[in-house]
Amino acid sequence: RNLVVDSDVFEAGGSYTFRVEVASDSEPAVTGFAEYVFSVNEPPTVGSCTVIPPSGVSTITPFDVLCEGFLDEDNPLVYKLYLDDEGSDSTTFTLLHVGTNQQIPPQQLPP
C-alpha cells in the first residue's frame, strides 16, 4: 500500500516523522513499530530571467535566456525553458530546454 499526502501538508524547512505501529491479534500480543524521519527542502530564492533580444521572429531569431539570482542550498539548480503553445490563456507548454547552466543556449522558437 502507498501513503499519499497532499502537497500543502508539510511546511518547507520543517522536520517530520512517520511512525507506523503494529500489534498482533494473537496471544501473546506482539507489538512493533517503524519510523521514517525526513525534512522538507526550502524552495530556491526567486531570481529573474532576461530574454535577448526582447522581440524577434520565430524560426529565424535565436533568443538567449539568462537567469540570475536564483539561489538554493541544494545544488545544482535545474533550469527549464517552456514555450506556451496556445497563447497566454493556455495550460499547454512544450519543454524547450533543461540544464544546470543559468545561461540557456540560444533558442529558435517554432512557428
N, C-alpha and C positions, 0 to 999 in steps of 0.2 A: 504494500500500500504506500501511497505517497502523501506527504504533508504539503498542502498548498496554502500559502499565506498571501493575503492581499499586499500589493506593493507599498501601500501607505501605512502599514502596521509598525514598521521599525523606523527609528529616527537615525539619521546619518550621524556617525560618531558614537553611537550607543553600543553597549555590550549586552549580549543576551545569552540565555542558557535554555536549551530544550532539554527537558527531563522526561523520560518515559519510565514509569514504574509498572511492574508486572507481578501479579500474585497468582499462585495456583489455587484451583478449587479443591484439590485433593488433600488428604491428610498424610503426613504432616504438611501444613501450609508452608510453601516456599515463596520467598519474595526476592525481587532483584530490581535493578534499575540501570539505566544508561543515560549519560549526559553528553550533550554537544554544546560547547561554548564557542561563540563567534562574535565578531564585531562587524558593524556596518560601515563601509567606506564613506568618507566625506566626498561630496561631489567636487569636481575641479573648480577653481576660481575662474569665473567667466571672463574671457577676453573679447577680442573683436577680430574680424576678418575684413581685408580690403581687396577689392577686385580691380585689377588694372588691365586694360582700360575700363572705365566705368560704363562704356557702351560700345557696341560693335555689331557685327553681322554674324549670325550663326553660320556654321560650317566654313567661315572664312577667317574670322578674328580669333587668334589664340588669346584666351583670358588667363592671366596669372592671378593666383589667390594666395595672399599672405595672411596668416593668422598669428596674432601676438597677444600676450597677456594671459593665456590660459595656463594655470599652474595647478599641480597636484603632487602630493607626496608619493603617489604610486605612479612611477614612470615605466615605460614611455606612455605618453598620451597618444591616442589614435585619432587622427583627423579624417572625417568622411565628408565628401562633397556630393550633394544630391542635386538633381535637376527636377524642378516642378514641371511635370509633363503636361498638365492640363490647365495651367494658369493659377492665379492666386487663391481661388476658391476650392482647389483640388486637394485631395489627400493621396494622390498618386505621384510617387517620386522614383526616379531612376538613380541608382548609385553610379557616380562617375569616377570616383577615386577613393581609395583607402590607403593611409600611410601614417608614419610616425613623424614625418618632417613637417614643420609648420609652414614651409613653402611648398604649396601644391603645384606640381608641374603644369605648364600651360595646357589649357583645355580648349578644344574647339567644340562648341555646342552643336548638337544635332539640329536639323531643321524643325 
